[in-house]
Amino acid sequence: MPKVILEFDSIEEQTEMLSAINGHKWKAAMWDLDQELRKTTKYGNSVVNPDEEASDIEYEIAEKYREMLRDIISQCGLTLND
């Protein structure tokens, strides 16, 4: 496996450094959000009332937000499937 070295030269670049270091955490968080939305779109689980089935409106909203999430990720040149 190739070795990658990222260099940050100053305290002013701390935000960029933390973004680079925490990239995997952001991906995991977006994966978790996608999976929560999937519970509604695939299995009909309600987010509002976990013991009940999702309403039609809740299903449509979850489907739309899942689509939006994947579009935003794709526009950034990323994917959840890697």
ZINOR-V62152 format. One record per backbone hydrogen bond with DSSP energy under -0.5 kcal/mol. CO is the residue of the C=O (numbers start at 0). NH is the residue of the N-H. E is the energy in kcal/mol with one decimal. If there is no record, write none. Layout:
BEGIN
((CO & NH & E) (CO & NH & E))
END
This chain:
BEGIN
((9 & 12 & -1.3) (10 & 13 & -2.0) (12 & 16 & -2.4) (13 & 17 & -2.7) (14 & 18 & -2.2) (15 & 19 & -2.2) (16 & 20 & -2.6) (17 & 21 & -2.6) (19 & 22 & -0.7) (21 & 24 & -0.7) (21 & 25 & -1.8) (22 & 26 & -2.2) (23 & 27 & -2.2) (24 & 28 & -2.3) (25 & 29 & -2.5) (26 & 30 & -2.4) (27 & 31 & -2.4) (28 & 32 & -2.2) (29 & 33 & -2.4) (30 & 34 & -2.4) (31 & 35 & -2.1) (32 & 36 & -2.2) (33 & 37 & -2.1) (34 & 38 & -1.6) (35 & 39 & -0.8) (36 & 39 & -0.7) (36 & 40 & -2.3) (37 & 41 & -3.3) (37 & 42 & -0.8) (38 & 42 & -0.6) (38 & 44 & -2.3) (39 & 43 & -1.0) (43 & 53 & -3.4) (48 & 51 & -2.8) (51 & 45 & -1.7) (54 & 58 & -2.6) (55 & 59 & -2.4) (56 & 60 & -2.6) (57 & 61 & -2.6) (58 & 62 & -2.5) (59 & 63 & -2.3) (60 & 64 & -2.8) (61 & 65 & -2.2) (62 & 66 & -2.0) (63 & 67 & -2.7) (64 & 68 & -2.6) (65 & 69 & -2.2) (66 & 70 & -2.3) (67 & 71 & -2.7) (68 & 72 & -2.4) (69 & 73 & -2.3) (70 & 74 & -2.7) (71 & 75 & -1.3) (72 & 77 & -2.4) (73 & 76 & -2.1))
END
